[in-house]
Amino acid sequence: MSGELICVGAIAGAFGVRGEVRLKSFCAVPEDIAAYAPLLSEDGARSFTLELTRPIKNGFAARLGGVTNKEEADALRGLRLYAPRDRLPSLPDDEFYHADLIGMAVVDTGGADLGEVIAVQDHGAGDLLEIRAPGASETVLLPFTRANVPTVDLSAGRIVADPPEGLFQDHG
């Protein structure tokens, strides 16, 4: 199997008693998740065909290939689903896959090292970059806005940040 895997969704549990699952889509256009099937487990060991059956609160009811009853559907709760990057659309210049940002170095506008992106979180009000500063145990959450993050250079693996005053002060 070639190429990197990008997380496109997750299973939130069973839906009904006939093997359907509750599916959360992480795609910009949620229904596009079906176009990227078959979807894979993170290790690539399991592959699932996917059919969206209807929209439900926070996602879709869906059928996964090989899942025929509620017990099998419940057993997949929490499973993250991945698609090979080459099946996904190219993004405009100002959009990024979360997977591309994790591990990137973060520097301020003067080039000083602020840390490394360890996660991208979204609590509904926009993405937050979770950054671990060098030698720090705590992390800092930086809102991922053009004002705070004027430059993302994927080829250099670097993010230039202009964080609000005091955000990266020593937690000493």
LOROLO-592834 format. One record per atom (N, C-alpha, C, CB): residue in three letters; x, y, z negated. Coordinates in steps of 0.1 Angstrom, whole numbers, plus 2048, in hexadecimal, padded with zeros to 3 digits. Glycine has a CB too. Example, Ala and Ser with C-alpha at 12.3 -4.5 7.8 and 13.67 -1.06 7.14 Angstrom:
BEGIN
ALA8847C77B2ALA87B7D37B2ALA8847DF7B2ALA8717D37A6SER8807EA7B9SER8897F57B9SER8818007B1SER88D7FA7C7
END
This chain:
BEGIN
MET8087F4800MET800800800MET80980C800MET7F68007F4SER806815809SER80F82180ASER80882D804SER813824819GLY810837800GLY80A8437FBGLY8068437EDGLY7FF847803GLU80584F7E8GLU8028527DAGLU7F38527D8GLU8088607D6LEU7EF84E7CCLEU7E084E7C9LEU7DC85A7C1LEU7DD8417C0ILE7D085F7C5ILE7CB86B7BEILE7BE8677B7ILE7C88777C9CYS7BC86B7ABCYS7B08687A3CYS7A48707A9CYS7B286A794VAL79A8697AEVAL78E8707B4VAL78286E7ACVAL78C86A7C2GLY7828657A1GLY77686479AGLY77885A78EGLY76A85F7A2ALA76D858786ALA76E84F77BALA760849779ALA77385676EILE76083D773ILE753836770ILE750839761ILE755827772ALA74383E760ALA73F842752ALA73783774CALA73784F753GLY73582B752GLY72D82074CGLY72381B756GLY727825740ALA71A813751ALA71080C759ALA70481675BALA70B7FF753PHE6FD814766PHE6F181C769PHE6E681276CPHE6F3827774GLY6DD810764GLY6D3806766GLY6D87F8763GLY6CD807774VAL6D17EE768VAL6D47E0765VAL6D97D8771VAL6C87D975EARG6D97DE77DARG6DD7D6789ARG6EB7D878DARG6D37DA794GLY6F47DD785GLY7027DE788GLY7067EB78EGLY7057D3792GLU6FD7F578EGLU701802792GLU70A809787GLU6F580B796VAL71281278BVAL71B819781VAL717828782VAL72A817784ARG71A82F776ARG71A83D776ARG72884277BARG717843768LEU72884A785LEU73584E78BLEU73785D78ALEU73584979ALYS742861785LYS74686F784LYS74F871790LYS74C873776SER74C87B798SER75587E7A3SER75E88A7A0SER74D8817B0PHE76B88A7A2PHE7748957A0PHE77789C7ADPHE78189079ACYS76F8997B8CYS7718A07C5CYS76B8AE7C5CYS76C8977D0ALA7708B77CDALA76B8C47CEALA75D8C47D3ALA7748CD7D7VAL75A8BB7DDVAL74D8B87E1VAL74A8AA7DCVAL74B8B97F2PRO7428A97D1PRO74189C7CAPRO73D8907D2PRO73689E7BFGLU7348927DCGLU7308867E4GLU73B8817EDGLU7248897ECASP7458897EFASP7518857F8ASP7588797F2ASP75B8907F9ILE7568767E6ILE75D86A7E0ILE75A85D7E8ILE7598687D1ALA74E85C7EDALA74A8507F4ALA75284F801ALA73B8517F8ALA75685A807ALA75E859813ALA76C854811ALA75E86781ATYR771854805TYR77F850802TYR7808417FFTYR7848587F7ALA77483A7FEALA77482C7FAALA77A824806ALA7658277F7PRO780818802PRO77F8127F5PRO7888197EBPRO7838037F6LEU78481A7DFLEU78B8207D4LEU7938167CCLEU7828287CBLEU79E81A7C6LEU7A78117BFLEU7A88147B0LEU7B48117C5SER7AB80A7A8SER7AF80C79BSER7BD81379BSER7AF7FF792GLU7C1819790GLU7CD82078FGLU7D9818794GLU7D0826781ASP7DA80B790ASP7E5803794ASP7E47FD7A2ASP7E67F878AGLY7D88007A8GLY7D67FB7B6GLY7D27ED7B7GLY7E27FD7BEALA7D07E67ABALA7CD7D87ABALA7BF7D57AFALA7D07D279DARG7B67DE7ACARG7A87DC7AFARG7A37E67B9ARG79F7DC7A2SER79B7E17C2SER7967EA7CDSER7867E97CDSER79C7E67DBPHE77F7F47CEPHE7717F47CEPHE76B7FB7DAPHE76C7FA7C1THR7617F57E1THR7597FC7EATHR7508047E2THR7527F37F4LEU74A80F7E8LEU7428187E0LEU73681D7E8LEU74A8247DBGLU72A81C7E2GLU71E8227E8GLU71782A7DEGLU7158167EDLEU7168377E1LEU70E8407D8LEU70083D7DALEU71284F7DATHR6F883A7CFTHR6EA8377D0THR6E18437CETHR6E682C7C7ARG6E584C7C4ARG6DD8587C2ARG6E58617B8ARG6CF8547BCPRO6E286E7B9PRO6E88777AFPRO6E28757A1PRO6E78867B4ILE6EA876797ILE6E5876789ILE6EC881782ILE6E6868782LYS6E8884775LYS6EF88E76ELYS6FE88C76DLYS6E888F75FASN706896770ASN71489576FASN71A88B779ASN718891761GLY714887784GLY71A87E78DGLY710877796GLY722874786PHE71386A798PHE70B8627A1PHE70985479BPHE7128617AFALA6FE84E79FALA6FC84079DALA70283A7AAALA6ED83B79BALA70A82F7A8ALA7118297B3ALA71381A7B2ALA71F8307B5ARG7148147BDARG7178067BEARG7268047C2ARG70E7FE7C8LEU72D7FC7BALEU73B7F87BDLEU73B7EA7C2LEU7447FA7B0GLY7427E77CCGLY7437D97D1GLY7487D07C6GLY74D7D97DDGLY7417C47C5GLY7447BA7BBGLY73E7BC7AEGLY7537BA7BAVAL7377C77ABVAL7317C979EVAL7227C77A0VAL7347D8799THR71D7BC799THR70F7B879CTHR7067B9790THR70F7AA7A1ASN70B7BC784ASN7027BC778ASN7077C776EASN7017AF771LYS6FF7CA765LYS7017D475BLYS70E7D1753LYS6F67D6751GLU7117C574FGLU71D7C1748GLU72A7C5750GLU71D7B3744GLU72A7C175CGLU7357C4765GLU7377D3766GLU7347BE773ALA72C7DA768ALA72D7E9769ALA7327EF75CALA71F7EF76DASP72D7EB751ASP7317F0744ASP7407ED741ASP7297EA738ALA7457E2746ALA7537DE744ALA75C7E874BALA7557D0749LEU7577EF755LEU75F7F975DLEU75F807757LEU75B7F976BARG75880974CARG757816746ARG76581C743ARG74F816738GLY767828748GLY77482F745GLY77E82C751GLY77982A739LEU77B82375ALEU784820765LEU78582D76ELEU77F81476DARG791831770ARG79383C779ARG795836787ARG7A0845775LEU79083D791LEU79083879FLEU7998417A7LEU7828377A5TYR7A183B7B0TYR7AB8427B7TYR7A983F7C6TYR7B983D7B3ALA7AE8497CEALA7AE8477DDALA7BC84B7E1ALA7A38507E4PRO7C18447ECPRO7CE8487F1PRO7CE8567F6PRO7D383E7FDARG7D885E7F4ARG7D986C7F8ARG7D686D807ARG7E78727F5ASP7DA86480FASP7D886681EASP7CA865822ASP7E085C825ARG7C1860819ARG7B286081CARG7AC86D818ARG7AC855815LEU7B2875810LEU7AD88280CLEU7B088D815LEU7B28857FEPRO7A7897815PRO7AA8A281EPRO7B68AB81APRO79D8AB820SER7BC8B1823SER7C68BB820SER7BF8C7819SER7CE8C082CLEU7C68CD810LEU7C08D8808LEU7C48E580ELEU7C38D77F9PRO7BC8EF80DPRO7C08FD810PRO7CC901808PRO7B590780FASP7D490B80CASP7E090F805ASP7DE9127F6ASP7E691A80CASP7D29177F2ASP7D091B7E5ASP7C99117DCASP7C99287E4GLU7C99047E1GLU7C38F97D9GLU7CD8EE7D7GLU7B68F47E0PHE7CC8E77CCPHE7D58DC7C9PHE7CE8D17C3PHE7E08E27C0TYR7D48C57C5TYR7CF8B97BETYR7D68BA7B0TYR7D28AC7C5HIS7CE8B67A5HIS7D48B7798HIS7E08AE797HIS7C98B178EALA7E08A379EALA7EC89A79EALA7F98A17A2ALA7E988D7A6ASP7F78AA7ABASP8038B17B1ASP8098BB7A6ASP7FF8B97BDLEU8018C079DLEU8058CA794LEU80C8C4788LEU7F98D378FILE8088B8784ILE80E8B1778ILE81C8AE77BILE8068A4775GLY8248B2771GLY8338B0772GLY83A8BC778GLY8368A377AMET8338C677DMET83A8D1783MET8408DA778MET8308D978BALA84B8E077BALA8528E9772ALA84A8F6772ALA8618EC775VAL8498FD767VAL84290A766VAL84C914762VAL83690A75DVAL84E91F769VAL85792A766VAL84F937766VAL86392B770ASP85494175EASP84E94E75EASP85395676AASP850955751THR84E96276BTHR85196A777THR86096F777THR848977777GLY86796D76CGLY87597076BGLY87D96376DGLY87997675EGLY87795876FGLY87E94B771GLY881943764GLY88B94E778ALA87C948759ALA87F94174CALA87693474CALA87C94A740ASP87B929747ASP87491D746ASP86991D73BASP87E911743LEU85D91B73FLEU85291B736LEU84E90D732LEU84592273CGLY85290373AGLY84F8F5737GLY84A8EE744GLY8448F572DGLU8428E3741GLU83E8DA74CGLU82F8D774AGLU8468CD74BVAL8288D6756VAL81A8D3755VAL8198C4752VAL8138D6763ILE8118C2747ILE80F8B4743ILE8018AF746ILE8128B2734ALA7F88B8748ALA7EA8B574CALA7E38C1751ALA7E38AF73FVAL7D88BE758VAL7CF8C875DVAL7C18C5757VAL7CF8C976DGLN7BC8CF750GLN7AF8CC749GLN7A58D574FGLN7B18CE73AASP7988D174FASP78D8D9753ASP7828D774AASP7898D6762HIS77F8E1742HIS7748E0738HIS7678E873DHIS7788E572BGLY7678EA74BGLY75B8F0750GLY75D8FF754GLY7508EF747ALA76790674EALA769914751ALA775916759ALA76A91C744GLY77990C761GLY78590E769GLY791905764GLY78A91C76AASP79A90276CASP7A58FA769ASP7AF90075FASP7AD8F5775LEU7B48F8756LEU7BF8FC74DLEU7CB8F474FLEU7BA8FB73ELEU7D78FA750LEU7E38F2751LEU7E88F0743LEU7EE8FA75AGLU7EA8E373FGLU7F08E0732GLU7FF8DF734GLU7EA8D372CILE8068E872DILE8148EA72FILE81B8E7722ILE8188F8734ARG8258DE723ARG82E8DB717ARG83B8E3719ARG8318CC716ALA83D8EC710ALA84A8F4710ALA8558EC70CALA848900707PRO8618EF711PRO86D8E770EPRO86F8E66FFPRO87A8EE714GLY8718DA6FAGLY8738D86EBGLY8678DA6E2GLY87E8E16E7ALA85C8DD6E8ALA8508E06DFALA8488D36DEALA8488EB6E5SER8418D26D3SER8388C66D1SER82A8CA6D6SER8388C16C3GLU8268D76D4GLU8198DB6D7GLU8198DF6E6GLU8158E76CFTHR80D8DF6ECTHR80C8E46FATHR8048F16FATHR8048D9702VAL8058F7706VAL7FE904708VAL7F5902714VAL80991070BLEU7E9907713LEU7DF90671DLEU7DF914725LEU7D1903718LEU7E2913732LEU7E391F73ALEU7D791F744LEU7F0921741PRO7CE928744PRO7C392874EPRO7CA92975CPRO7BA93474CPHE7C5920765PHE7CB91F772PHE7C492977BPHE7CA910777THR7C893577ATHR7C2940782THR7CD94678ATHR7BA94B77AARG7C994D795ARG7D495479DARG7DB95E795ARG7CD95B7AAALA7D596578BALA7DC96F783ALA7E696877AALA7D297677AASN7E395D774ASN7EC95676BASN7F794D773ASN7E594D762VAL7F394877FVAL7FB93F786VAL7FC944795VAL7F6930786PRO80494F797PRO8059557A4PRO80B94C7AFPRO80C9627A4THR8149427ABTHR81B93A7B5THR81B92B7B1THR82993F7B7VAL8179237BAVAL8199147B8VAL8219107C4VAL80B90C7B7ASP82D90C7C2ASP8369077CDASP8378F87CCASP84490F7CCLEU82F8F17D3LEU82F8E37D3LEU83C8DD7D8LEU8248DD7DBSER8428E37E2SER84E8DD7E8SER85A8DF7DESER8528E47F5ALA85A8EA7D6ALA8658EB7CCALA8618E57BFALA8678FA7CAGLY8548E17BDGLY8508DB7B1GLY8508E57A5GLY8598CF7ADARG84C8F17A8ARG84D8FC79FARG84090579FARG8599057A1ILE83C909793ILE831912792ILE83791F78BILE82590C789VAL83392A791VAL83793778BVAL82A93C784VAL83C941796ALA82C93E777ALA82194376EALA823951769ALA81E939763ASP818958768ASP819965762ASP80E965757ASP81697176CPRO81295E74CPRO80895B741PRO80496873APRO80D951738PRO7F8968733PRO7F597372BPRO7FF975720PRO7E7971725GLU80198171CGLU80B985711GLU80997C705GLU80A99470EGLY813976700GLY81396F6F3GLY80F9606F5GLY8099756EALEU80A95C700LEU80694E702LEU8119446FFLEU80094C710PHE81D947703PHE82893D702PHE8329416F7PHE83093C70FGLN82D9496EDGLN83594C6E1GLN83993F6DAGLN82F9566D8ASP84493F6D3ASP8489346CBASP83D9316C1ASP8569366C5HIS83A9246C0HIS8309206B6HIS83791C6A9HIS8279146BBGLY8449206A8GLY84D91E69EGLY84D918692GLY85192669D
END
